Amino acid sequence: MRLAARLAAAATAAVLTAVTAPSASAAAPYSWGGVATYPTNRTVGTSAYAGGIWSATDRWADATGANLDHKHREDYFKGLAQAETLTYDAFGAHRSARNGDYIPPNDDTRFPELSADVVFTQLHPSGDGVDVRVVLTSLGEQDSSILTLALATGSGRGTSPLPRGAGLHCTGCGVERYVTLWGTGSEIASATGRRTGAVRDLRVDTAENTVTFHVPGVDTSGSTLRAWLASGLNDGTGHYLTVQPSQSATAPGGGNATATNVFDLAFVGDDRRAVDERVQSDLLAKGEIGPAAAVVDLAALRSRVHRVVGEPTSGPVERVLVSSSNQGDGIDSGNAAATFQNPGAGQNFHYLGRLQGYLVDLPPGWHPGHAVPEVMELHGYNGFYDEEYFLAPKERAAVEQAGYLGVYPLGRGDVRARRGARRARGPARRRARLRRRPEPRAPGRYLHGRLRRNQDGRAPCRRLR
């Protein structure tokens, strides 16, 4: 979506809409708070328990749908190893290779790039059900995306389809209820598709791309809760928008007559070494969500323990940065005649959203709390973090052998200078300036090739921005 449109929307106010009002007997809506209360487990594939809240972090920018041509990234470039395959071409102007084949409609207002991309999911058991918060990378309009949350508290292993045109099955899952919502409405249905109710306290924040709601009637007194979460694009009637073979202004492309209409799954155990979404895209190609399950320890939530599950101790780790800069949704090509879905030749992209991905390469033997020197790979204007990781194998090996921690950031683009506050005028400029909080100061940094030490004389270690 164009930044000017986002600023114009902000001029009215951030959309924060309560779609369903609680009944007189219902408890007050759970207060999630703002950006400061996002999950602290920012490593992709991890989950965390903290003060009665369960949080999961999904891979950023992986809403690419099903792998219908059955090609992984390396298969597009015969003779090149996967480690030499670019996600984008030299200046980030065109996607060169990815596993999922889906492309959003060519509509940057309703479906900006990275729509339906789930990043954070949080659950909070309450007296009569579960409170949920989902944070997406992009959300062009209040009802642009559609989400389906499947829940099971028992030991059943039945198979059932996701409702409302998702085109997925949960095989052997024993799902008891499917909770589907699309910003302006919701439905809770049984595994057989029978409508049983709706969520409460459905709220959508299009400035921060969050969806919060309460699922009533979920028994959280047991030992575990199993959950699955799928996302796609809303067709305007509370159903998944059908992915067509070819993309248009109103339809996503890359699908076929029998394929799923889901773009992203939240709880996939992707292969960290590949630094991509191949496990998810292959599952979606099979029309299956079953293996993409999260198992929530309800006893741990009741006891309000604090622990992180699944934190890696070596190798490449994708993480999510919650930036202080939120310039809008999607990716701005810098050219009014082009969009990300159909870019002009040689366009450079500027990632506008608050959530950004980056890569950390953990040295062998590293463990949480262990401070090690850090090497940050500063690269081209639009370089994607996996490109630098894979295309400099000797440098990567040298950093690992030295026992250092390598950091590979995303080339976000000069959003603020080229498309942000400097071009805005009047109230829009003031709003853009206010939305951009100062970045925290690092305790130490490299200056002119020499390491500037902290006041206590120690080298600054593992400073991740």
NUZA-67862 format. One line per 2 residues: number of its first residue (from 1); their letters; for each residue z, y, x negated of C-alpha. Coordinates in steps of 0.25 Angstrom, whole numbers, plus 5000, padded with zeros to 4 digits. Example, Ala and Ser with C-alpha at 12.3 -4.5 7.8 and 13.67 -1.06 7.14 Angstrom:
2
1 = AS = 5031/4982/4951  5029/4996/4945
//
This chain:
465
1 = MR = 5000/5000/5000  4997/5014/4995
3 = LA = 5009/5021/4990  5005/5034/4998
5 = AR = 5007/5025/5010  5020/5020/5006
7 = LA = 5025/5034/5003  5020/5039/5017
9 = AA = 5028/5027/5023  5040/5031/5016
11 = AT = 5039/5045/5021  5042/5040/5035
13 = AA = 5053/5031/5030  5055/5016/5025
15 = VL = 5052/5007/5036  5066/5000/5039
17 = TA = 5064/4994/5053  5074/4985/5061
19 = VT = 5065/4976/5069  5076/4969/5077
21 = AP = 5089/4974/5081  5101/4965/5081
23 = SA = 5108/4961/5094  5121/4967/5097
25 = SA = 5128/4954/5093  5120/4953/5079
27 = AA = 5127/4958/5066  5123/4970/5059
29 = PY = 5110/4968/5051  5113/4964/5036
31 = SW = 5111/4976/5027  5103/4971/5015
33 = GG = 5103/4985/5008  5092/4990/5000
35 = VA = 5084/4988/4987  5097/4987/4979
37 = TY = 5101/4974/4986  5089/4967/4983
39 = PT = 5092/4953/4976  5096/4954/4962
41 = NR = 5090/4941/4959  5076/4947/4955
43 = TV = 5071/4934/4948  5060/4927/4956
45 = GT = 5064/4914/4962  5079/4916/4961
47 = SA = 5089/4917/4972  5103/4924/4972
49 = YA = 5116/4923/4980  5123/4936/4980
51 = GG = 5134/4941/4990  5129/4932/5002
53 = IW = 5114/4935/5000  5104/4926/4995
55 = SA = 5092/4932/4988  5079/4926/4983
57 = TD = 5068/4933/4974  5053/4929/4976
59 = RW = 5042/4932/4967  5036/4946/4967
61 = AD = 5022/4948/4971  5019/4933/4975
63 = AT = 5014/4935/4989  5001/4929/4986
65 = GA = 5000/4918/4997  4994/4904/4995
67 = NL = 4986/4898/4984  4975/4894/4992
69 = DH = 4965/4892/4981  4975/4884/4973
71 = KH = 4973/4892/4961  4984/4897/4952
73 = RE = 4983/4909/4943  4978/4901/4931
75 = DY = 4967/4894/4940  4959/4907/4942
77 = FK = 4957/4908/4927  4952/4895/4921
79 = GL = 4955/4894/4907  4967/4903/4907
81 = AQ = 4981/4898/4908  4991/4903/4919
83 = AE = 4998/4910/4908  4986/4919/4905
85 = TL = 4982/4922/4920  4984/4936/4925
87 = TY = 4990/4939/4938  4981/4952/4938
89 = DA = 4970/4957/4930  4971/4966/4918
91 = FG = 4975/4978/4927  4981/4972/4939
93 = AH = 4970/4975/4947  4967/4962/4953
95 = RS = 4974/4949/4955  4968/4939/4945
97 = AR = 4976/4927/4949  4987/4922/4958
99 = NG = 4991/4910/4965  4992/4915/4980
101 = DY = 4978/4919/4986  4983/4929/4997
103 = IP = 4979/4943/4997  4986/4953/5007
105 = PN = 4977/4961/5017  4970/4973/5011
107 = DD = 4980/4982/5018  4990/4990/5008
109 = TR = 4997/4996/5019  5002/4984/5028
111 = FP = 5000/4973/5017  5002/4979/5003
113 = EL = 5000/4970/4991  5012/4961/4989
115 = SA = 5015/4960/5004  5023/4948/5009
117 = DV = 5029/4947/4995  5043/4942/4997
119 = VF = 5052/4946/4985  5067/4945/4989
121 = TQ = 5073/4937/5000  5088/4938/5004
123 = LH = 5097/4931/5014  5110/4934/5019
125 = PS = 5117/4924/5028  5125/4931/5039
127 = GD = 5133/4927/5051  5122/4923/5060
129 = GV = 5110/4921/5051  5103/4926/5038
131 = DV = 5100/4940/5034  5087/4941/5026
133 = RV = 5080/4951/5017  5066/4950/5011
135 = VL = 5060/4960/5001  5045/4960/5000
137 = TS = 5036/4967/4989  5028/4974/4999
139 = LG = 5029/4977/5014  5018/4986/5019
141 = EQ = 5023/4987/5033  5035/4983/5041
143 = DS = 5028/4970/5047  5018/4968/5035
145 = SI = 5025/4955/5031  5029/4942/5038
147 = LT = 5041/4934/5033  5045/4920/5037
149 = LA = 5059/4915/5033  5062/4900/5035
151 = LA = 5076/4895/5036  5083/4882/5036
153 = TG = 5098/4879/5035  5097/4864/5038
155 = SG = 5092/4852/5031  5079/4849/5039
157 = RG = 5066/4847/5032  5056/4849/5043
159 = TS = 5043/4856/5041  5038/4868/5049
161 = PL = 5028/4880/5048  5031/4894/5046
163 = PR = 5028/4902/5059  5019/4914/5062
165 = GA = 5007/4910/5054  5013/4908/5041
167 = GL = 5005/4895/5038  5016/4889/5030
169 = HC = 5025/4876/5032  5039/4873/5027
171 = TG = 5038/4859/5024  5051/4851/5025
173 = CG = 5059/4864/5026  5067/4862/5039
175 = VE = 5066/4876/5042  5074/4880/5054
177 = RY = 5069/4894/5057  5057/4903/5053
179 = VT = 5060/4918/5052  5048/4926/5052
181 = LW = 5047/4941/5052  5037/4952/5051
183 = GT = 5044/4965/5050  5043/4969/5065
185 = GS = 5047/4955/5071  5052/4941/5068
187 = EI = 5053/4927/5073  5063/4916/5070
189 = AS = 5057/4902/5073  5061/4888/5072
191 = AT = 5053/4878/5064  5045/4874/5076
193 = GR = 5041/4889/5078  5050/4892/5090
195 = RT = 5054/4906/5090  5069/4907/5089
197 = GA = 5072/4922/5087  5070/4933/5078
199 = VR = 5077/4940/5066  5087/4951/5067
201 = DL = 5088/4964/5060  5073/4963/5054
203 = RV = 5071/4975/5045  5059/4979/5036
205 = DT = 5060/4990/5025  5045/4993/5021
207 = AE = 5050/5002/5010  5057/4991/5003
209 = NT = 5049/4979/5009  5062/4972/5014
211 = VT = 5063/4964/5027  5077/4960/5032
213 = FH = 5082/4952/5044  5092/4943/5050
215 = VP = 5089/4929/5054  5099/4924/5065
217 = GV = 5104/4910/5067  5103/4905/5053
219 = DT = 5115/4896/5050  5120/4900/5036
221 = SG = 5133/4892/5036  5127/4880/5029
223 = ST = 5124/4877/5014  5109/4882/5013
225 = LR = 5098/4890/5019  5084/4886/5016
227 = AW = 5074/4898/5017  5059/4900/5015
229 = LA = 5052/4913/5016  5037/4916/5018
231 = SG = 5030/4930/5019  5016/4934/5023
233 = LN = 5009/4946/5030  5011/4949/5045
235 = DG = 4999/4949/5054  5006/4960/5063
237 = TG = 5011/4950/5073  5022/4943/5066
239 = HY = 5013/4932/5060  5008/4929/5046
241 = LT = 4995/4936/5043  4984/4926/5041
243 = VQ = 4978/4926/5027  4963/4926/5028
245 = PS = 4953/4921/5017  4949/4935/5014
247 = QS = 4958/4947/5013  4956/4959/5023
249 = AT = 4963/4972/5027  4970/4964/5037
251 = AP = 4971/4950/5032  4976/4944/5019
253 = GG = 4966/4935/5011  4966/4923/5003
255 = GN = 4970/4913/5014  4963/4902/5022
257 = AT = 4964/4896/5036  4975/4887/5033
259 = AT = 4983/4895/5023  4997/4901/5024
261 = NV = 4998/4915/5027  5011/4917/5019
263 = FD = 5010/4925/5006  5024/4923/5000
265 = LA = 5035/4913/4999  5049/4918/4995
267 = FV = 5056/4906/4989  5046/4899/4980
269 = GD = 5050/4893/4967  5038/4898/4959
271 = DR = 5035/4893/4945  5041/4904/4936
273 = RA = 5032/4901/4924  5019/4904/4932
275 = VD = 5024/4918/4936  5017/4917/4949
277 = ER = 5017/4912/4964  5010/4899/4962
279 = VQ = 5020/4890/4969  5021/4899/4981
281 = SD = 5006/4900/4982  5004/4885/4981
283 = LL = 5015/4883/4992  5008/4893/5001
285 = AK = 4994/4886/4999  5001/4873/5004
287 = GE = 5006/4881/5016  5021/4877/5012
289 = IG = 5034/4885/5011  5043/4873/5010
291 = PA = 5046/4874/4995  5048/4889/4995
293 = AA = 5063/4887/5000  5075/4895/4997
295 = VV = 5089/4887/4998  5100/4897/5001
297 = DL = 5114/4893/4997  5122/4898/5010
299 = AA = 5135/4894/5004  5133/4903/4992
301 = LR = 5130/4914/5001  5142/4912/5009
303 = SR = 5151/4912/4996  5143/4925/4992
305 = VH = 5140/4919/4978  5132/4926/4968
307 = RV = 5121/4918/4960  5106/4918/4957
309 = VG = 5098/4905/4958  5086/4902/4950
311 = EP = 5087/4912/4939  5078/4907/4928
313 = TS = 5083/4907/4913  5069/4906/4906
315 = GP = 5055/4909/4907  5047/4919/4916
317 = VE = 5055/4925/4928  5049/4934/4938
319 = RV = 5058/4945/4943  5058/4956/4953
321 = LV = 5060/4971/4950  5066/4979/4961
323 = SS = 5060/4992/4956  5066/5006/4959
325 = SN = 5052/5010/4962  5046/5007/4976
327 = QG = 5032/5014/4978  5028/5006/4990
329 = DG = 5021/4992/4993  5011/4984/4986
331 = ID = 5002/4988/4974  4994/5001/4973
333 = SG = 4981/5001/4967  4981/5016/4964
335 = NA = 4967/5017/4971  4966/5021/4986
337 = AA = 4954/5013/4987  4960/5000/4982
339 = TF = 4971/4990/4986  4978/4979/4979
341 = QN = 4971/4969/4987  4958/4975/4984
343 = PG = 4959/4983/4972  4949/4992/4965
345 = AG = 4944/4988/4951  4954/4991/4940
347 = QN = 4965/4996/4950  4980/4996/4944
349 = FH = 4991/4992/4954  5004/4998/4956
351 = YL = 5015/4990/4962  5022/4998/4972
353 = GR = 5034/4990/4977  5048/4990/4973
355 = LQ = 5048/4975/4969  5041/4971/4956
357 = GY = 5040/4959/4948  5042/4956/4933
359 = LV = 5044/4944/4924  5055/4941/4915
361 = DL = 5053/4930/4904  5067/4924/4901
363 = PP = 5069/4918/4887  5073/4904/4885
365 = GW = 5088/4903/4887  5090/4915/4894
367 = HP = 5101/4916/4905  5106/4926/4915
369 = GH = 5115/4936/4908  5109/4933/4894
371 = AV = 5104/4946/4888  5091/4945/4880
373 = PE = 5081/4955/4874  5070/4959/4883
375 = VM = 5055/4961/4881  5047/4968/4891
377 = EL = 5032/4966/4892  5026/4980/4895
379 = HG = 5012/4978/4900  5000/4984/4907
381 = YN = 5000/4994/4919  4998/4983/4929
383 = GF = 5002/4971/4922  5008/4960/4930
385 = YD = 5020/4953/4923  5015/4939/4923
387 = EE = 5002/4944/4915  5010/4949/4903
389 = YF = 5019/4937/4903  5008/4927/4903
391 = LA = 4998/4935/4894  5007/4937/4883
393 = PK = 5012/4923/4880  5015/4925/4865
395 = ER = 5023/4937/4868  5031/4930/4879
397 = AA = 5034/4918/4870  5039/4928/4859
399 = VE = 5048/4935/4869  5053/4921/4874
401 = QA = 5055/4915/4860  5063/4928/4856
403 = GY = 5072/4925/4868  5069/4938/4874
405 = LG = 5067/4941/4889  5053/4946/4893
407 = VY = 5050/4955/4904  5036/4957/4910
409 = PL = 5036/4968/4921  5025/4971/4931
411 = GR = 5015/4982/4928  5019/4990/4941
413 = GD = 5010/5001/4939  5013/5016/4938
415 = VR = 5017/5017/4953  5026/5029/4952
417 = AR = 5016/5038/4943  5003/5034/4949
419 = RG = 5006/5031/4964  5020/5036/4966
421 = AR = 5029/5048/4966  5020/5056/4957
423 = RA = 5008/5056/4967  5017/5058/4979
425 = RG = 5020/5072/4985  5031/5078/4992
427 = PA = 5041/5069/5000  5033/5057/4996
429 = RR = 5035/5060/4981  5050/5062/4983
431 = RA = 5051/5049/4991  5044/5041/4980
433 = RL = 5053/5047/4969  5065/5044/4977
435 = RR = 5061/5029/4979  5060/5028/4964
437 = RP = 5073/5026/4958  5075/5027/4943
439 = EP = 5074/5014/4936  5088/5010/4929
441 = RA = 5088/5013/4914  5088/5002/4905
443 = PG = 5100/5000/4895  5090/5000/4884
445 = RY = 5075/5000/4881  5064/4999/4870
447 = LH = 5060/5012/4864  5049/5014/4854
449 = GR = 5050/4999/4851  5064/4999/4847
451 = LR = 5075/4993/4856  5085/5004/4861
453 = RN = 5098/4998/4863  5109/5000/4873
455 = QD = 5121/5008/4870  5129/4996/4866
457 = GR = 5119/4992/4855  5114/4980/4863
459 = AP = 5099/4978/4865  5095/4980/4880
461 = CR = 5092/4966/4885  5085/4961/4898
463 = RL = 5083/4974/4905  5074/4971/4916
465 = R = 5069/4982/4924
//
